[in-house]
Structure formats: C-alpha cells, structure tokens
Amino acid sequence: MQTLEWLNPTPQKASVSAPHLECEAFHVDGGPGTATAVAALHDALPTSLPTHLPTGLPTGPADPAAGPAAGSRRVVRVEVRVDSGAALPPEGYTLTTGRDAVLVTGADPAGAFYGAQTLIALVAAPCAEHALCVPAADVRDWPDLPLRGTIEGFYGTPWSHADRLEHLRFSGRHKLNAYVYAPKDDPYHRERWREPYPATELARLGELVAEAAARHVRFVFALSPGLSMVYSDPAERAALRAKAAQVWEAGVREFALLFDDIPAELEHERDRAAFGTAPGASARAHAAVCRDFTEAFLEPRGAERPLTMVPTDYAGTSRTAYRDRLAEELPPGVLVWWTGRDVVVGTVTADEIAAAAASYGHRVALWDNFPVNDFDFTRVFLGPLTGRDTRLDTVPLAGVTANPMVHAAASRLALATVADYAWQPAAYDPELSHERAVRLVPGAAELAPLVEACSSWPPSADQSPALSALCASVLAGTSRAAARPRGERAANVAVRPDGANALAGRQGSEDAGAALRSAEDTGAAQRDGEDAGAARRLRFELERLAALPTSAPGRIGEELRPWIAAARDIATAALAALDLLTTLPPATTDEAAQGAAEGAMPRAGHEATRDDTETATPQARHETTRDDTETAARQAGHEAARAVAEALARAEQHEVNVLRGVLPPFVRAVLDRAAPAVTPPAPVTTALRATTMPAPATAPSPADPVAP
C-alpha cells in the first residue's frame, strides 16, 4: 500500500519515494505563528531525545534536493514556518524532506498546522523498512473550499462533552475547519434561547472553543429563536444579543441564527403589524433580526467573520416569495445555509447550487444532511459521501458543512470522506476515500463487514446492492436448476468453479446420456457455475457478518454494539437459509412436487391392506423404500426450515436495522420455496403401492397445484 493512501484529505500535489529515513526522535523548531503546529507535532511524535545520538543535529534548513541517506539512523529536525509570501492559497502549505530534516511552510498558521498534520500522517503510515521513519516527500497542498466542517444540528440526544472534544481533534487531523454548535435538543439553543447558560455549561463551551482554536477549527455558535421570538420586539432582540454576549465572553467569535423548522407564517400580531401579511413576510422579519444582530452586536465587537443564517425556506432551488424578500432585505455579507433540492438528498449538482444562490441573492453554504439519522434512529450510515458534484469551480458555494448522526464516533467514517471531498472536490473518489477512512478511524477496520452493510446512501436506496444482487442470483439459480429436466441437471452437475462444464472434451458415444451436451446444455452448465459462484460469494459475505466481534474496541464499538448484534443474527439466519436452499432436493418444481405428493397419497378408491404388502412386486417394494427415504428427507427438511424460521424471528427482534430490506426477504423467499419440498406428508394407511392399483379416473394436470 502506498504511503499517500494514508493521507486524508488527498493532497493537491504530492510525491513520496524511497529511501525512507529511519529515525529515533524528532527535534521541532517553529517560528512565529506556528505554536499550534509545533504543539501538534510534540503531541503526536516522539520528540524526546535518545540517550545516545548516532549523529549530531543538522544545522540550517532542510535541503529538498538531498534525500534521506539510505540506512541512516538519526534524530530528524522539523522546521515549521509561516510565510505569507509563499504564493499559496489560504490554509495552504508545503512539506519537503531533506537528508536529515523536514521543512513545513504554511501560508498562514492554519496552513502550518495542516502541514504538521500531513507530516504526522506520513510518519504514522506503515513503513516496511523501519519501525519509525520519514519518507522522502514533496507536498504542495491547499483547500479548494474555504468552509469545510460539521454541524451538530440533529434532533435527538446531543453529543457528550467528551465526544465533542474528540470530534474537534478529529476535525483538525482531517483538515475540517468549522464546527457549528446547534444541537436541536439543547434547550438553551432552541426552546430556552433567552436564558443564559448555567456556569457549568458555559465553562464546557469555553473548553470547546479553546480546543477548536488549537485545531484551527472555527467554533460557530448557533441560536434558534424562531419558535417563540417576537421579531419586532426590541426587548427580544436585546435578549438575543445578551445571550450571544455571554458566549462571546467564553471565547466564541462566530455566530449563526437558525430559522429552520418553524412556522412559515408570522404568528405574533405585533410581527404581522410590523412586517405585513403578504407571502414572504416572515423573510422580512428574519432579515431584520439578522441586520440588527450584525449592526448592534458583531460590528461593534469587530467580529472578523459575518453572520450565517438558515432560512425557513432552506430546501429547493426555485424562487419563492420568501426568498425574494430575503434577497432584498438580508445584509449582503450574511451567508445562507441551504440543504439541497430537498431536506435529505442523494445528489447535489453544480446547477442546483447556482440556482439556489440566485434564488437567495446571496452566496450559499451547503448544510449537507449526511450522514444524519435523526429521521430513523434504527439505522446508521457508515458509508462515504456520494452524489456530490465535483465541478464546483464556477459556483457561488462557500463550503460544505455536514450534519452527522447522534453517534459521534460512528459518524467519523462518513465525515472523513466529507473532509476529503471538501478539500479537493475534483479529485474525490468515494470508494477510495471510504477505504482510507476505514483504515484511519480507530476501531473501524475490525467492523469492516458491518461498515459495508451500512454504507448505502441516500436512505431510500437499496441497503446493499451487492448483497441484493447475490441473493437474487442465488434464488434465480436454484429456480433454473429446479426447472431443468432431471437428466439435464445430472449431466450438468460437474461444473468447475470457473463455470465451465467439467464434461467438456469427453468424446461422444452411442449413449446420448453420456455424450457431450449441446451448446445449449453447455450454456446451462456455465450458468450453474455462475450460480454456484454467487452462492459461494454470498456465503462468504454472510460469514463475515456472522463473525463480527461481539465486543468491538473503542468508542465506535460501544456505539455500534446493537447493530453488531443485529448483523450477527440476521447473517446467521441467512446462512441457515442458504444451507436449506442448497440442500433442497431437485424436485422443487410444481410438477416434481406434484409427483412427490402422488407418491405419498393412496390412490382414489384403493385401500392398502396387508395383502397388498404381501403381493407387492419388487418394483413396488423399491418404490416403498424410495418413498420412505423421501419422507425422511421431508421431515429433516421440515426441521431445517423451522430452524431457519426461528433464526429469522430472533434476528427480527432487534430494533435496529441492518440489511432489513435485503436479508429477511431472502430468508422468506427460501422458506416459501422450501415449503412444498419439506412439509411433512399427511398420515396414510400405508406407504406401499401395489402395481395392481387402478389408475385414477382423471389424472391431475401438471399445472394444477397439488398439496404435498
């Protein structure tokens, strides 16, 4: 695996080559503006000097032209600089390694920090040559989107303080530069927005602000007053500013006002008197509050970043009366959040972004409701960001902020891919990005089968197209096998794993049954091989799910424990169904089932007696033995089917949803298909049939269903 595959997000320009410099420790020097970068390097790298140094510390800056000396062993000097004249975009950096030193140059402090994160990732990547090494590297990197982050904006249990702190560390590692505090179920954010935070909660907010600053993450504090605010009331506006002033004292410097998920029309008489009752009047009220907040709170304090707002009409691309009023009256610098053509979407196109920005008359940021699960807490979405346009050069998009799940650790799998996309959309590859995320998120690799099973998006999509296809192929394959005449199935039973007929090359003979089959029969044999391959692949995937560890490590294992248990149980049920399906007797067509039923029932008008037994011919006795065998097989099949049904019932007791739209339907289809072949026959007087039995007056049509 290449070293670059351990870097997330994908750098704009990077090359890594051998030889790798073996090292015992790092000596880090930093200039002005590099404190956060130097602190990150000290936290992540062994910077304490060894007792005996093989060589002295190098002097002077790194020499990019001189690669690491092969086989050398030394302390590596890391020099970090900020150079605003480095001809790099904001947050950009360069990283070069020389013979015994590494030089990181940032366009600004954030760029220096991101360069340090790239060095940490390079050192953490597996090295085949040494226990600790630095590869020869040359990186020039910068972000394409200025805003890249997350919004804790879901309904449901808010993240814990510890989860938020770890999320900010994660954001810094993956070069996400914004975190919006907007948990819908924080009462002081929404229902009780006027009330100041208690001292304990305020102190925690201060800790989050400090942690965010150390990771170059913009901490955006959001208030959602729209459920009860009288927009025209000066006292209400003053209360909003007072609440913001409280968190300003805790270190918050960036704010957002959210008017989402509230009544579209003005509810208070004073507001209707002030802003009117025409369509879109509420937009005038929201714009007025934003203007007051900007002019009376942000500007006097010298806030560096403008206000961001969420309109009530936050989805779709068409002009509306609300958007027309907002475009006219919202201060021009205010950024507008927008969710796409709908609230939760599978795709977002450049044309949609442009249309939305035009409809609001402002630059927009994408509030991406991914991988949020507050609309269905039974599911987790662990896959990559998909369906987002990568051609964003000409659209008025400020950036992307993703709304995660209530499960903070599990969300990081998807958020790592969001970070990759937002850094360089044009180079984004969802599949490769997701593979990298599974490697980088602690505990995810051990749960890879579950991650794959819960990777579909959007929520309405097939939960696993690959497994659905395998299940369909297996079911279709057994149908084809059952539908072919018995002799043809016997001739095609010898099929190689590659799907070729194992009888190929056999010379013809006068015995047609032993001759090589025609081209049509060979095609059937190949289909048999394909069907067998599908069954093997399905079994392999189910066994992976069934073997998930019952106790997975880390926070992600704790959060996903219910889904692990559900995955194990439904996979176990599906494996039992697959066993049942692949061991069913060939006679599972209606015609064969009818024949079996006839053999198990006495003929009309005939009562078997002991004399029948005594006078039975050898052929009749042979048929008796066969019937006994088939009856025993039916009984065994019945027991197996009952075990499958019980396994399915256990699996469906789980409240959480793992492949609920894929595997339970497969199991039920197997049970339905098995029913004619495994249902125990009705009791009969005797199983012997004499050759002298009269034929039924009217033979049943092969098309008529016959009870087994």
N, C-alpha and C positions, 0 to 999 in steps of 0.2 A: 504494500500500500504506500502511495506517495505521501511525503510529508505534508504537501499542500492540502491534502484531503482532510487534515486535522485542523485547518484554519476556517473559522466561521466568524463573520461572513467571508465570502470568497473575495480575495483582494482584486483590485483593478489590474495591477501588473505585478507579477511575482515570479521568481525563478529560484529554485533550490537545487543544489548539486552537491556532489561529494568532492573532497573528503569532509567528513564531519570532525569537528574539533572536540576531542574529549576534554572534559573539564571537571575540576573538583568543586569550584565555587565561582561566584561572580562578585566583582567589585564594581559597584554602581556609583557613578558620578552624575549629578544633574545641575543644570543651570537655572536661571530664573524662569518661573512658570512651569517647572517640571515636578513640583512637590508630589502631586497625585500619582504621576507616572513612577517616580522613584519609590514611593510608598508601596505601590502595587508590585513592583519588582522585588522589593525586600520581603513582602508578604509571600510571594509565590516561589522565589528562587533561593537556593542555598547561598547566602551571602556572607556567612561567617567564614573566615579564612582558615584553611587547614594548618596543622601544626608545622609541617614541613612543606615549603613551596618548592615544586620542581623547578620553577623559573621565577624570575622577578616579574613584577607587574610591568606591563608595557607602558610606555610613555607616549603622549601625543594621541591624536585622534585615530580612529580606525582607518586602515588603508584598504578600500574596497577592492583594489586591484590584486592584493595579496590574499589568497585564500588561506584557510586554516592549514597549518602544517600537518601532513599526514602522520598519524601515530603520536602526535604531541599530547602532552598532558599538562595542564596548567590552570591557573586562575584567569578567567576571562573578564576583561574590563568592559563595562557597558557605559557608554556616554550618552546622555539624553539632553537634547537641546530643543529650544523653541526658536524658530526663525521665521518671522512674519514675511520675510522676503524670499522664501524658498520656492516661490512660484507653485504653490499648492493651493487647492481649494480649501475652504474652511473645514476643519477637522481632519485634514489630510496629514500624511506622514510619509517618511521614507525610512527604510531599515536596511542597513548593509553590514555584512560581516567581513572582517579582515583576518589577518593571520592569528591575532590574539585579542581581538576587540570587536565590539559591536557598536555601531553608531545609529541612534534613533533621533530623527529630526522631525519635529511637528510644526505644522503651520501655526498652531496655537496650542494652549495647554491641553485641550481635548485631543488634538492630533498626537501630541507626545504620549498621552495616556493610551490611545489606541495603538500606537506603535509598540508601547510596552506590552500590551495585551497580545499582540502578534508574536513578539519575542517569547513570551511565556508559553504560548501555544506551540511554537516551534520546538522549544526545549522539552515540552511535555509529550510531544509526538514520539512514538516508539522509535528507538534507534537500534539497528541491528549490529552496530559496531561497538557501541559503548553503553555503559549504564547511564551516563549523563553526557550529553553532547550538544553542540550547536552546529547546525548545518550551514554550509556556505549558502548565503541567501542574499537576494537583492529584491526589495519590495518597494513599490511606489503605489500608494493607496489613498483613497478618499471616498466619501459617500456621495451618491447621486441625489438622494433626497435629504433635505435639511431636517425634517422631523421624522423620527423613527422610534416608535415606542409602544406603550401599552396603556390601556385604560382599565382600571379596576372599576368597571361600570356595570357589572351584572347584578341581577336580583339574586337573593339567597344569602347564605352565611358569608359575611365578609372574610377576607383573608386574615389570618392571625398576624400579630406584630412580627413574630419570627419569620413567617412566610414572606412578609413584605420586605424585611431586611434582606433575606436571601434572594428575593426577586431583584432587588436593586443591584446586588453583587452579580447576579446572572446577567442583568442588563449591561453592566459595564464590561463584562467579559465578551459579550456578543455585540458590543458597539451600538446598543439601543440607547438613545439619548433622551428619552422622555418617559415619565410615569405620571399618569393622571389619577389623582385620588378622588374617586367618585363612586364609592360603594352604595348602591341604592338602599341597602338595609342598615346603613349607618344613620341613626335618627338625626344626628346633628348636621348631616349633609343634606337631608331632604325634609322630613316631616317637621323637625325641630330646628330648622335652619337659623332662626333668630337667636337661639340660645347659645351662649358661649360654651366652648368645650370645657369639661372639668379639667382640673390641673393635671391629673394623671394622663388623660387622653392627649392633652396639649403637649405634655412632655414627650409622649411617644411620637407625635407628629414632628416635634423638633428632632428626635433621633432619626426619623426617616429623611428629613430634609438634609441633615448632616451626612448621612450615608449616601444619599443621592449625589450630593455635591462632590464627595470623594470619588464617585464613579462617573462623574461627568454626565449625570442623568438629571434632566430638568424635572424638578418636582412641581407639578401643576396641581394646585388645589382648586377643586370644583365645588360650587354650591348649586343646589337645585331648588329654588324657592317657589317654583311655579304652581305648586299645589294649593298654596294659600296666600301668596303675596298680593297685596293691593298695589299694583304697579304705579299708580298715580299718586300714592300717598308719600309725602316727603319723609314721614317717620319710618315707613317701611324701607325706603332706600337708605336711610341713615342706619337702620338695623343691619342691612346687608353690608354696608361699609364697616360697621363696627365689628361684625363677625370676621370680615376679611382682615381688619386691623389686628385682631387677636392672633391670627395665624401668621400675619406679617412679622409680629414680634417673635414668633417661633422660628423665623427664618424663611418663610415662604415668600417667593418673589414673582410667581407666575400664577395667573388665575383663569378660571373658566366659569361661565354661567350657563347652566343647562336648563332648557325649556322643553325637554322631551317628555313624552308620555304624560301629558297633562291635557285638560280640555282644550279643544281648538278655538273655542269662542271665549270671550271675556265673561267672567262670572260675576264680577262685582259692579254694582251700579255706578260707583264713582269712576271706575275704569271705562265703562261704556260712555259715560258723560265726557270723559277726557279724550278718549281715542275713537269714539264713534262705534257704530254697529255694522258698518259696511263689511263685506267679505275682506278678510286680511287685517282687520282692525287689531287683532292680537299681536301681529307683527310690529305694528307701530308701538305698542306697549313694550314689547321685548327690546326693540331698538332703543327706546327711551331709557330703559333701565341700563342697558349696555353703555349708552352715551354718558349717563350720569356716573356710572362706576368708573369709566375711563377718565372723565374730566375731573371728578371730585375725589378719586382715590388713587388711581395709578399714576396719572401725570404729576400730581404734587409730590409724590414719593420718588419720582424719577425711575419708575419701573422700566426696565430695558426691553421687555417683551410685551406685545399687545395682548389684549384680551382675546380669548377664544370663546365661542358660543355654540350651543346646539339649538337649532330652531325646532319648533314644534313640528313643522313640515320638513323632516330630515331625510326622507327617502324618496326616490324617484328622480326623474330628470326634466320633467315638464315645468313650464312656468305656471304659477298659480297666483291668486290674489295675495296670498300671504307672502310669497317670495317677491312679488313686485313691490309690496310695501317695504319689505325688509331691505331690498336693494336700494331703495330710495332713502331710507332713514337710518340704517345702521352705519356707524362711523366706518370710513373706508379701510382703516387698518385692522379691523376686527376679522379674525379668521373664523370661518364657518365649518363646522363638522357635518359630514354627510355620510350615510351608511351604504350608498349604492342605489340601484334601482328599486330595492326592497330593503326590508329590515335585515334579513339574513339572506345572503346571496351566494351563488356558486361561482359567478363570474363578475368581473368589473372590467369594463373596457375603457380605453382612452377617450373614445367618443362620448361615453356616458359621463366621464369626469368633466370633459369640456362643456357638455350640455348642462350639467349640474352647476358648474361655476357660473355659466352665463345666466342661469335662472336665478341665482342668488345675487348676482352682481358683485361677487367677492371671490377671492381665492378660497379654495376648499382644502380640507384635510379629510382623508378617508378614515372614518370611525368604522373599522372593519370588525363586524360581529363574528369573529373567528378567533379561537375555537370555542366560543362561549356555549354553554349548555344549560342556561337558566330556563330555556323553554322545554327541556326534557332532562331532568336530573338522573334518569336511568342510564343515560349514555355518556361516554367520554369520547372526545375527538382527539386522537393522538397522532393524526397524520399531518402531512405537510400542507402549507398554503398552496392552493391551486386555483386556476381560473382567473388569475390577475394579469392584466395586460402588462407586458414588459416594454412596450413602446411609449414611454412617458416623457420623452424629451421636450415635446411642444405643448404639453397640457399644463394648466394652472393648478398643479397639485403641490401643496406644501409638504405633504408627507403622509405616512400611514401610522395609525395607532390601532392596535389590535385589542379587542375585548376578550379576555381569557375566560377560562372555566372557574368555577368555585374551587377547583382543585389546583392549588398553586404549583406544586411540583410537577404534576402530570401535564400542566399547560406548557411547561418549558419545551417539550418536544415540538409542539407546533410553533411556539414563539421563536425558537431558534431558527426555524425556516422563515418566519416573518422578518427576522433580523437580516437574514441572507438576502431576501428579496428586496427589502427597503434600501440596503446598502448599494446594490448594483442590479436593478431590475432586469436589464438587458441580458445579463449572464445567468439569470436564475434558472435552475433546473430542479423542480420539486423532488424528483426521485433521489437525485444525488444529495440534495440538501437534507432530505429526511434521513438517509443512511448516515450522514455525518452527525445529525442530531442524536440519533440512537447511540452512536459511539460516545458523544460528548456529554450527554445528560446522565448524571450518576444514577445507576440502577436500571436504566432503560434497556441495556443490552440483555440483561437477564430476563426481561419481559418481552423480548422481540416478537414472539408469536402473538401475544395479546396486542401489542402495538400495531402489528399488521392487521389484526382482526378489527381494530377500532380506528382505522385510518381513512374511512370514507368521508367525503365532503362533496356537496352540501348534505344536510341531514336527510333530505329526501332521496338521496342517491342509494343505489344498491350498497349494502354494508360491506360486501366483498365480492366484486365482480369475478375475481379469480376463483374463489371457492364456489360461487354460484355456478360458474361455467363447469367446474369439475363435477359438482353434484348433478347438474343436468346431463353431462356427458355419461356419467356412470348410470344414471337412470335410463337414458336413451339406449345405452349399450346393452343393458340387460333386456330391454324390450326387443331390440333387434335379435339378440341371441335366442330369446324365447319364441320369437315369431318365425324363425327359420325351421324347416323340417328337421326332425331328429337326426336323420342321416347326415345332413349338411353340417349340423353342429358338431357331430362326432368327427367328421372329416376335418373340420377347422379348429379342433381343439388344440392341435400342436402348433402354436404360434410363438415365434421368437419375440423377445422384448421389443425389438425394433419394429414390430408389426408385420414382418414378412411371414409367409406361410412356411412352416417347418417342413412341409412335404414337397417344397419346390425342388425340382431336379429328379424326382422319382420317375422312373420310366413307366410308361403306360402298360397296361396288361389287359387281358380279356375281361378281367373282373372290373366292371365300371366303378365299384365302390373303392377299389384300391388305386384307381388311376388318378393322375394329377387333375385337379379341378380345372374347370374352365376359367377364363379371365374374370367372369362374374364371381365365381366362387373364391378366386384369389383375392378379389377386392373385399369380399366378406371377411376373409381371414385377416386382411390388413386392418379392417375396421375392428375386428376382435382384438388385435394387438393394440390399437389405439385406445379401445375401451379399457383393456387391462392396464395400460399405462395411466389412464385417467384415474382408475381405481387405486393404483399404487400411489400416485401423487396426492390424491385425496386422503388416503390413509396416512401418508407422511405428514401432511399438514395437521390432520386431526390429532395424531400422536404428539406433535409438538405442543399443541394447545393443552392436551390432557396431561402433559408432563410439566406444565408450568409450576414453578416452586410455590409451595403453599405459604411460605414466609419469605417474601422478596425483601431485599435490603433497602434501607434508606426511606426517606420521606415519600418517594414515589410509590414504593411498595406498600406503605401504610394507606395511602390514598386509594390505591387501586385494588386493595385486598378483596372487596366484594366482586369486582369484575374478574379477578383471577379465579375465585371460586366458581363463579358462573361459567367462565370459559372452560374450566376443567370438566365441569359436569355436562355441559352441552356437547363437548367434544367426546366425552365418554359415551354418551347416548348415541351420537352419530357413528362412532366406531362400532358399537354394538349393532346398529342398523346396517352398516356396511358389511359386517360379518354375516348378518342374516341374509342380506341381499345376495352376496356372493356364494352362499351355500344353498340357496333355494334350488330345488330340482328343476331341470329344464322345462318340465311340463307345467308352465305357468301361464300359457295362453288359455283363452276361453275354451278352445277345442280340447286341449290336453286336460284342463281341469274338469271338463265335462266327462271325458273318458274315465278319469280317475273316480269321478262321482258315480258313474255307472258301475264301475268295478266294485264299489263299496256298498252298493244297494242291491237287494234281491230284486229279481225281475218281476214284473207285474204278473199276478196270477200264479206265482210259484212259491211254495213254502218249502224251505230246505228242511230235510229230516236226516236222521241217522242213516237211512237207506241211501240218501244222496251221497253221503260221505263214503259209504261202503262201495257204491257203484261208480264213484268218480273215476274218470280216466286219468292217466298220468299227466295229461295236459292240464286237466282241471286241478290236480294236486299242485302242479307247478304254479298255476295262477294263484292258488291259495297262498303259497309261500310268498309270492310276489306281493299279494295284497297285504299279507301280514307285515312285510317289510315296509310297504308304503304307509301302512297305518302307524307303524312305529316312527317312521320319519315324520309323519304329520304331527304326531304327538310331541316329538322333540322340537319340531319347528314351532309348534304352538307355545312350548315353554320358552323358546328363544324369543319369540315375538312378545310374549308377556314381559320378559326381562327388558326388552327394548322399550316397551311402553312405560314400564316403571322407571327406567333411567330417564326417559323424556320427562315424565312427571316430576322427578326430582330436579331436573335442570330448570324446569319452568316455575319452580317455587322461588327462584331468585328474583328479586325485584329489579335488579339491574339488567341491562340489555347488552348481551354480547352475541352478535350474529343471529339475533332473534328472527330476522327476516330471511335467513339463509339455511341454517341447520335444522331447526324444528320442522320446517316444511319438507326438507329432505327426509327426515326420520318418518314423518307421517306418510309420505309417499311410499316409502319402503314398507311400512306396516300395511298400507292399503294393498300394495302389490302382493304382499306375502299372504294376505288373508285367505284367498282361495286355496293356496297350497298347504297351509299349516292348520286350518281349522279342523279340529278332530271330527271324524265322521260320526253320524248318528248311529246309535247302537243297532245292530242287526242280529237276527236269529243265528246266522252262521255266515262265515266268510267263504264257505266252499260254494263253488258253482259247478254243476254237472253239465257236461256237454249236451245232455238231453233237454236242458232248459229251453222252453219255447222262446222265440224272439218276441219282443214287444210288438203289440199290434201296430203302433206308429212310432217309428224311430224319431227321436228329437232332432230338430235341425241344429247343425253345428253353431248357428248364430244365436240359438236360444240359450239364455243363461240357465245353468243347472246348478242347483245348490250342492256344495261339496258334501 
